[in-house]
C-alpha cells in the first residue's frame, strides 16, 4: 500500500504542470503545445470551425491556425467591434467568400477552399475574408436584391493587401514563436508564399507608367468588374508599402462604408466619406493622393467639407436584412 501511495504521489507531481512552466517557445512538459492552444482561444473574437471536408487537416489544427491569423490581424486593426463577432468557418468549393447575410444567431459565415495542411492558403484566404468583415462590407445600399458594388474593387484590393500583410507578419513572428510545435519552421513556407505572390509580374506597372494614369485608364473596368484578379492584385501590391511602414493604418478600415450610400458613390466621394469618418486621417489622405484624387470631390461633398452623410444608417449600427452571397475572396487554387 505504501508503494502504491508513493507511486500515486509521483504520478500526480508529473501531471500537475504549473502554468508558468508551459510558457516559452517549446516545453518538454507540454510537447503538444496545449497551453499555446488555450492561449490562442483567448481572442476578442469567436471563431468556430465547422466539421466537413477539410482534407487531411483536423478541425482542431485549423482552429488553432485561424486563431493565430485572426490574432495577428486584430493586433493591427485594434477593433472594439471584435468582441461582438462570432465567425463560423466552413469548407466549400469554388471561391472563398464571406456571406452578406448573418445567421439567425448573429454569426458571420466564411467559406474557405483551403484543404489539407497547406496552411499558407488558410492564412491567405482567411485574412482576406476577415478584412471584409472589418470594412463594414455588409453596410451598403441595396436595390432589387443587389448590393451596391461600384467601389467593391477597392475593398477587394484592400483585402488582398491584408492577405499579403498577414502572411509577412506571421512569418516574422513564427520565426521565433510558432503557436505549437506543429508549425516550428513553418515561417519559411509563409514567407516563401508571400514572396512568390509578390514576384508575379502583373502586380507591377511598367517603369514609364504612373499609378494615377493607370487608374484613370482602368477605373471604368474596375467598377464594372470588381473581381478582376490581376487588377486587384496590382492595386494591393501598390497599397502594401503604406501598411508595411505604418501597421497602425489598418485601424482606419473600420471606418469604410460609414453610411449605406457610400458604396454607390463616385470613387472620390467614397474615399472622402471615409476620410470624414476616420479619426486618423492619414491613410485615407494617402490613398486619395495615391490615386490622384486628393483635390476631387463632388460639389455636395465639398460643401459639407467631406463630412459623411448623416441621413443614412451609420456603420456599426444593427444592419438591415442582407441578400445572399458576399464578396468573393482570392482564388481557391492559391
N, C-alpha and C positions, 0 to 999 in steps of 0.2 A: 504493500500500500504506500509506503514512504517513497519507493522508487517511482510509482505512478504519480504521486503528488509532485515530486521534483520534475518529472517529465512534463507535467502539465504547466508548471511554472515556466520552464524553459520555452515551451511552445508558445505560451502567452506572451513572453517577452519578445519573441520574434514577430508575432502578429501585431503587437501594439507599436506600430511605427509612428514616431512623433511627426506632426505635420511639417515642422521645420526641416526634418531630415529628407523630406520629399522634394525640397526646392533645389533648383540648380539645373545645370544642363543635362546631367544624367545621374540617376541614383540607383545603385545596385539593389537597394531595398524596394525600389519601385520600377523594375525593368520595363514594365508595360506603359509607364507614363500615366498611370491612372490619376495621380494628383494633378498633372497638367490638364488632363481631360476635364476634371472637375472645375479647374480654374477657367478653362475655355468656355464652360457653360455659364460663367458669371458675366453675362453680357447684358447691356441695356436694350436688348432686342431678342425676341424669342424666335428661334429658327427650328422648324420641325421638318425632318427629312422623312418623306413618305416611303414605305416599302414599295418595291417594284423592280423592274428590270434595270438594275444598275451594273449589270455585268459581273465582273469578279470583285468589285468593291463592296465592302459591307456598309450598311447604313450607319453603323457606329463610327467607322472611319470617315465617311462622308460628313457626318455631323461634326466631328472634331475639326475637319479641314475647313468646312464652310464657316464654322465659328471663328476660326483663325482669320479667314478672309474678311469676314464682317468686322472683326475687332480692328484690323488694320485700316479698313476704310472709315469706320466710325471714329477712329482716333483723329482722322483728318477732318471729317465733316463736323464732328462735335455737335450732334443734333439732340436737342431736348425731346424731339418727337420720337426718337428711337424707342424710348421706354413704353410707348403706346403700341408698338408694332409687333405683330406676330406674322411670320412668313413661313408658308408651307412650301417645301421644295419637292417637286415630283419629276420623275423621268419621263421624257417624251421623245418622239421622233420629229424630224423637220428642223425647225429653228428654235433656239432658246427664246423665251419671252416671259414677260410679266403680264398677268391678266388685268384688264381695267377693272372688272367687277370684283369686289371683295366677296368672300363667303359670308354667309349669314352671321357667323361669329366674329366678323371683322378681319379675318385673315387675308393677307395678300397671298396670291399663289404664283410661284415662279416655276417655269418649266425649264429644265436643263437637258441637253442632249449628250453631255459628257458621260462616258462609260468607263468601266473597268478602273484601273488605277492610273489613268492619265490625269494626274492631279492638276497639272498646269491648265488643262481645259476647264476643270471645275473652277479654278481661280479666275480665269479669263471670262468665262460666261457669267458666273455669279456676281462678280464685281460690276459687270455691265448692267445686269438687271437690278441690282441693289441701288445703283446710281439713279436709275429711272424712278424708283420709289421716292428718293430724296429730292428729286427735281419737281415734285408735285405733278407727276406725269398724268394723273387722273383728274386734275383740276382744270378742265378745259371745256369750252362751249361745245355743245352737241346739236346737230340738226339732222333730222331724218335718220336717226340711229348711227350717225357718223360723227367721229371726233375731229375737231379742227387739227389739221396736220401741216399747215403751211410752214411752220417752223420746226417740224419734227426732225428734220435732217440735222439741226443743230444739237438737239438732245441726243440723237444717235451718235453724233461725233463726240460730244462731251462724255458720253458713257463709254465709248471706245477708249477715250483718254483715261477714264477711270480704270479700265481693264489693264492698260499698259502701266499705269502708275502703281496699282496694287501688285502686279507681278514683280515690278522692280523693288518695291518696298519689302515685300515678303522675302525676296531673295536676299536682301541685305540683312534683314532681321534673322532669318533662319540660318544664315552662315554661322551664327553664334548661339542661336537658341531656337531650335525647332520645337513644335508643340509636343511631340512624342518621339521616341526612338525610331518609329516607322519612317520618319522624314529626315533623319540625320543625313546630311549630304544632298538633300533634295534642292537646296538653294541653287545649285548649279543648273538643275533642269529648269527651274523657274526663270533664272537669269538668261539661260540659253534660249528659251522660248521667246522671251521679250526681245532679245537681240534678233532672232530670226524674223519676227514680225516687223521690227523697225528697219530691217535690211531690205524690205520689199520696195522695189523701185517706184511703184505707183504712189507711194506715200510722200513723194518729194516733187517739187516743181523744178522745171528746167532753170538753169542758172540765170537766164536772162528774163525770167518771168516773175513778177511781183505777186504776192498773195492777194492784195486788193484787186488787181487786174484779173487774176484767175477767178476770184469770187464774182466779180461783175459779169464775167462771161458765163459762169456756171450757175448763177443764182436761180434762174428760171427752172433749170433742170433739177436742181436740189429741191425746190419747192414741189415740183410735180412728182418726183421720185425720191422720197426721204430716206429710202433704204438702199440707195446706190452705194454699195460697199466701198469701192475704191475711192470715191469722192469723200465719203465719211471718214475713211482712214487717213486721207491726206489732211483733212481739217484737224483730226485728232492728233496727228503727229506734229502739226503746227502749234496746237494748243499745249502739248505736253511740257515744253520748257517753262511755261508760266507756272505750272504746278510743281515742277521739279525745283524751281527757285523759291517758290512760296507755297509749301504744302497747305498752309492755312487758307489759301484761296478756295479750297473745297468747301469751306463753311458757307460761301456765297450761294452755292447751288440750292440751298434750302429756300431761297427767295425767288427762284424762277417760277414762272406762271403765277404771279401774285394775284391775278384775278382771272376769271374764266374767259374773258375776252382777249387776253394777251396772246394766246396761241394762234389766233386767227389774224393778227395784225401784221402789217409790213415788218420785215425783219428789224429794221432800225427802231421802230416803235416798240417791238417786242423786247429788244435789249434795253431801251430807255425805261420801260416798265420795270425791268429787273434792276436797273441802276437805282431807280427811285425807291424800290422796296428793300434793297440790301443795305444793312447798316454799314458794312465795309464796301466802299465804292470801287476799290482798286481793280478787282477782277473785271466787273462789267465795263469799266472805263478802258482797261487794256484791250478787251475784246472788241469794243467799239472801234478803237484806234486800229487794231489789227486788221479788221475788215474794211477799213477806210470809211467808217460811218460816224466818226466822232462828232461831226457837225450836223448830222442828218437826223431829223425827226419831223413828223407831220405837224402842221400848224396847231392841231389840238393838243398834242403832247408838248409842243414848245410853249403854248400859252399857259399850261399848268406846270411848267418847269420840270417836265419829265415825271410828274407825280402819277403813280399808277391809279387807274380809275377806282373810285370807291363805290360805284354803283353795282358792282358785281360781288359775288361771294369771295371773301379773301382766302388766300392759301392757308391751310391749317385748320379751317373750319370743317365741319362734317360734310363730306362730299355728297352730291346727289347721286341718283342711280346711274350706273355706268353701263356702257354697251359691252358686249363680249369682245374678247381679244385684247391686244395691247401692243406696246412697242416690241418689234422683233429684235432680238439680240444678234450677236455675232454668229457667223455661220457654224452649223453643227459639226463640221469636219475640222474645225480649228483645234 
